[in-house]
Structure formats: structure tokens, C-alpha cells
């Protein structure tokens, strides 16, 4: 009689299905709990990230005024005209002013020096929040004389205390207190550029406001209400734009701060999502084995009158319960875990975080956990519908091959669509989300193909003369109900993600790495005035130090491109020929140089390099290619520069590609020789100092004789970069830890899922006289070999993925270290082997008859 006639049409008794799902799970609850644990960590990571994101946005909104310190901030890098100054003096109800620049500070007690950011302040800024100092009143008392506030990490580094003196330019200042925090400044910013505050009235006396000094002026305003701020900005917008002034309000600060954390939130969310994907792969593959082991029980129920739909619903209820319980547990864990994230990310966050329960984050986590666990289990659950009652007889002597089910392909599409949709919600970029999904899908398919190829090769290639335990261990990889494909995917994807994170981290480190070894320069001296060039060169010569480079720098700005100035280009975005207008070219100053030959860090891309001014007087300049693209100019276009009040007509002769990842002076605009030699300029020297002690002595001598000259010690930069990336690496390792832990749980659940089959085989071997050592060897070889092959595949995919990121996204050289990859290749297979041996421990520790009774 055909199978479909056995199905009796009747209404579904859902209460009975719930009871059956509960009863059927009693014998397998430990296994179902292991399945559930596969998604707990992923949900915990997502809920923690969602909660952190919600709390961070709330705190940014609430503390936006404190972050800004004022209702309006206007910034300028150029001296203001009297008219503009008069205009600014009419704004707001309270005003403050700051001039900041980078310069050297010299600690007179310890005779140490460091490049810092000097902030010369007048007025009662900040109007909201506080500059926190030790002692607490130092934030106000430092303005009463030649006193300074010094970053607390800087004071610790140079063992300075309040009352000690520092020298800035020509003046000495008494340290009034240590600077603990500044509105809107993060711990990372403090590490890279420590801050020193001085009163603005003493700035001119330091002698640091001369040619070449890049000084930024900031004007702070307090208003009674936001409407007045917006009204003033709207009324004076044209004047501010004409004077090339930028501004920031509480609203724009809130928006920019939220945007600054967009990439961080994306990284955290995707890290958690990948951990969840690994967990769901564990659920899906484990359910596949679970359903295979339930074939006889399902077929028996079908013989007793259960129809296909009811059989499907029983196991769907079980999986749904697994997903819901896992999501609830993960949501509670993630809510608790979010309180750790501020500790991990404190150096990256400019606001004071106040963590709380985010019910929206918990709701998203519960929904995501339930949906994704059911989706990944559906391909296996759908096969329950095709199990015939005759399988109860056939299963005893022949394998059951499931019929092809088109519904499975629909489920696969739903899974891919869900992964794409979730990724798009994090990235907000359709192409990036598509690339991410395609990458995961390719990795998944390649790992499946690798496992099938491995089984085929082993079936054909195992020699009969091989020792029995070796032959049996390898044969287990292609035996019925083998775990080769499941473990290959789980181990391979876990390895792929972890190793990719490690390799990309290495690319980022290499991208900013600098070297001070050998004969390369490891010290840069800049802001050298023309009159100081010869005396400074003699000082270096007396110290037996070479001048490896002497680079002139001329400050200028663009006033015309192709015969038009900024006003003539108007407000439109394109000119009459349909080309984008070069509006960005007219804003800001340019620091250019002149040279006869290309530098080692430059490569000629297009056009012709001209190092000497031609006889006909046409000045052919060279532009850095990316800069030329930004300001929308081509080779042959004419540009007029304002060089300290003198117009200089030029024509674009060539484009260069510049390696900005070096400590050599590099320029967007380079002139030929014979044009700028008589223009006001300053110089940069580069030298090499072999020992740290000599470096400190040289800095002290230079600062005493030339207090305006700033010095960059590359050894200090290396230490700063190391400190910075240590913090970044900690965040990456923290989030990667979820994937590592989830990967191990997936591995454990995958191994334990076929424990029944493993027990029967091992019991048969024990019954036939196999020793404990032989069974250990067989099991260990199987898992070690499988772990090695899957790990190697994951590492290869990680190398390819990180290479693509390095070359196409980060535009960096790619040279992965071999030793760490070998460490991964050894450690992960060993972990796989130990997990496999752990799952077989009951076979070795109990008599065969007792094990068979438990399993029957």
C-alpha cells in the first residue's frame, strides 16, 4: 500500500505534540542542552553589543553639551581680519578662546623633553562640564600666572610633581597640577598627543608663534538657547564661509560622535554575529545527526498512525525550545556582559558611560536567537516529512537515502537572505554586506568540498599493509554516520575567523610600523627658521650626527584653478563642462616643497616630472594623485598659488603616488627648483641617533639653543604606537574570544552528537578484544588528522581573505608571519583530538555491557 494512504486527515492536537516533544527529549536532554549552548555565547555577544550601543547613544545625547564644552565652537587655521574678529566678538553671552599647536615641552627637573599639544586658553571654558585636575582647583588657578596643567600620564612618565617647572619655547612655567580629563578627549587621544594647558596671555612671549607654526584658533561661545545659535549661524553663514571658518555645535557634535562610533559598533556587532553563526552551524549540524539517529523512532511512530506533518512539528517544537531557551540564557548573559564593555573600551570613549538594561536589545537578541536556530535546523527537520513507516523495517538492513526536497532550497535561500539582511543592518552598505555573505558562503562550500575530497581520497588511498589502528582511524573518516563534513565546517570556519582577525591585526600594525634601526633616520627636527639652519647643522656636526635630509617647506594656498577663484565657481557642484568643481581646493593652507628629483617614497604615475624650472618660465608642478582627485584637477590644468601674498602661476605637469607610511617628509604639492627659493620658508632636518641617552642629550641641547624647534623621536612614536595597538588588540581579542569559545562548543557538540554511533563501534572493538590503548589511538588519529586538514583549510582561506583586505581595502603590503600560523596549525588539531578523546572517555572507563544497557 502506498505510503501516503497511511496518513489520516485529522485536526492537529498541539497539546499532545507538546507532550510528545517533551517525552521524546527526556533521553536526549543533555545533548539538547549542548545544542543550546552553541548559540548562547553568540546571543550573549549580540545582546551585549546592542545594549552597549543603545546606552552609548543615550549617553552621547545626554552628554553632548559636556563633550562640546560650549554651545558653539568656531575654528580657524589662519589669522582673522579685523572685520571677522569684530563679528565674532558679537556672538554669544559668554566667550572663551584657545590657540593650540604641537610643540616641545622640556621638563627642567628630569631634563626630559616630549612633543605635546600646547593649548593656550583664556576665558571660562568649558562652559559645560569640567577640566578635571589634581588638585581640583588647579583648573582655575593655573590662569593666574605663568603656570601650566600637564597631562597626568606625561607627569608619571617624567616623574614630575606640582611645583616643578617646564619650559615651553622661551618661557618656563610652574606645573600647577596634573590634567586628568578634558571634555571630549579620549584616553587614546591622550596617549598619542598629551595635552599641556597654559594661559593665552603668555603665548606670544614663548616665541612659538612664528613662520611655519601651525596654530589653530578655537573660539568658544555660550548661549541662552539653541534657537539663538542656529539664528546666528544662518545669518553669518556667508561671512564664516568666506573667512574659511569651520564651526561645531552641540547638535553637530552629537552627530559626529555617533558617526565616529559607527565602525566600532559594526565591528562589535559583526564579531558577535559571526560567533552566533558558528553556534548555529553547530546547532544545524548537530540536529542533522540527531534526526538521523531518530529515524527508527520516527518510523515507528509513523507505523502507529503519526502523520508526516505531526512528526515534523514534534521536532520543530524541540528545536524552537532549544533556540528560545538558548536566546533567553544568552540575553541574560549578554545583559551582564555589557558591563564589561565599558572597561574594555574606556580608552576609546569620550563620554562617561552609564550602563543599564536595554529591553529593545534583549528583544532583538531573543528574536534573532529563535529565528536563526530554527532556520539553520530546518534543512534537517524537513527530511522528517519524508520518513516512511517502512523505514522501521528497512533501517535494520539498508541505509535510508532521503528523497530530494525542493523545499530545502527555499530554506537555504531564506538562511542566506537572513544573513545578508542582518549584515546589511550592521554595515548599512549593500555591497559590503553582499561581499561578507559571499565570502562566508564560499568558505562554507570550499570546506564542504574539501571534506568530500578527503573522504574520497582516504577511501581509495589507504594501503592494506598499514597498521590496523592507523587504518581504522583513517577509515572512521568515511564510515557511515561519520562526522567529517560536520567537523570540517565547524573547525574550518572557526579557524578562518580567528586567524583572519589575527592576520588583519598584523597588517594594521605593519601599516603604521616605523623603524629606527641601521642608518635610517630616527629623529625629525622641524619648524627650523632660515636663520637657524646653519647653526643647527653645525650643532649636529659637533655631535657627530649626520643630516640625512634637509627639506624646505613653504606655506601657501590656492586662489585660482583654470582662471576661476572660489566665488566664481559658485554654489553648483559642476562646471559648464559637467566636471565636478574643485571647491575643496580653496579651503585651508598647503605645505609644499621644491626639489630637483623624486624622493625614494614617490613614484611618478602620469605626466612628466620636471625638477628644474623651464627656460620659458612655465612652472610645472607635481601633485599627489589622491589629492589631485579630491580637488578635481587634471594634468595641464592651471593653478595660481598665493605664496605669502605673492601670486605664483603654475601648470599641473605630473601626478605622483606617495608612500605616506614612512617618516620621510612627503608633500601633496611639489614645485621644481628655481621658483620658491626666495619665498618665506622653514626647514625639516632628519638625522639618526643610535642610543636613547644620546637622543635625550641632543633634544636638551637643541631646545636650549633653539626653543621653537620641535623634535619627533621615532623611538617614542614606536612606543606610542605599541601602546595604542595593545589597546586595540585587546578589544579584538576580547571579541574574538566569543568566536573561539563558540567554536570550541560547536566542536564539542558536533563530536558528542554522534556519541551513540561512536559508543557502539567502540563497544564492538572492546568486545572483540581491543585494548584501551588501541581505542585511544584510533580515536586520537581520527580527530587529529581531521583537525589538521580542517585547520589547514581554514588557515589557507584566512590567508586569502586577509590578503584581499590588505591589498584592496587597506592598500598595504602583505607579509604574514609563519610561526604564528604554525602555532595555530598545531594547537587547534590538538584541541580537536583532546575533545574527541574526552567524548570517548565513558567507553574506556565502563564495561561494554553497562554501556549497551544505557544506550538501549
Order of alpha helices (4+ residues) and beta strands (2+ residues): alpha-alpha-alpha-beta-alpha-beta-beta-beta-alpha-beta-alpha-beta-beta-alpha-beta-beta-alpha-beta-alpha-alpha-alpha-alpha-alpha-alpha-alpha-alpha-alpha-alpha-beta-alpha-beta-alpha-beta-beta-beta-alpha-beta-beta-beta-beta-alpha-beta-alpha-alpha-alpha-alpha-alpha-alpha
